């Protein structure tokens, strides 16, 4: 009769047995939703951050209150920050707060918003100083103001490496015909305009044409300036929200926008850290297919 296995021999036998079994790999968290910039293939998180009104903070406690918002944004994998000289103190606030938030990466985007080339150059130089950067990832002509004049400067600065991408913007559904005409004349790396459940006009021509021209699309006002939240206040999430892993209405609104194949990044704005956390949650989970997008649009239209 063989002597009983001691503890060491028993453990060795178990280890040998385990080594012969093929175990499944450990589960990995899904990567945040990203979209490629058509001009280069560079990938960006599909949710960014706008700064209109929300980051117009002059100094002191008012500005410091925005720091937790940025920290939530970067912690969730956000990179795209969009601003403008039109937004009051927003650029200066970003210049002070972003380094304190210690981001891993930033895609800094701002705009020129003034007539006349010399004034545009002066304004953009001030933006460099406010942000504290030597190069902008994206410089856009804000609301198409004197866009042909500024485009000359932007092309020169792109060639010189002062800006990486150039773009043009509009909002509130304004000047769509003019934007289409500009896109037909020039190839922009980025175009920016409004798109949401409440304003779907961009689906008709702007979004398809941007895709045809190989332009990345930034979407402003994806919450219709907050109006969408008022429309659904007190209403439960529809059953299909679970099918696309939405825990709140913000994620429903954002996933509808970024699921359009032409959209690169939506840039909602908030000064509330909890709301930022909700927004960034739209980077995780499933997106609606075209059939579910139609159902979503029909159901939400009944609430507006």
Secondary structure, DSSP 8 states (H G I E B T S, - for coil): ------HHHHHHHHHHHHHTS------------EEE-TTT--EEESB-EE-TTTT---SHHHHHTTHHHHHHHHHTT--EEE--GGGTTHHHHHHHHHHHHT-S--EEEEEE-SSSHHHHHHHHHHHHHHHT-S-EEEEEEGGGTTHHHHHHHHHHHHHHTSEEEEEEE--TTTTHHHHHHHHHHS--SEEEEE-BTTB-GGGTTHHHHHHHHT-EEEEE-TTGGGHHHHHHTT----GGGGGGT--SHHHHHHHHHHTSTT--EE----S-HHHHHHHHGGGSS----HHHHHHHHHHHHTT-
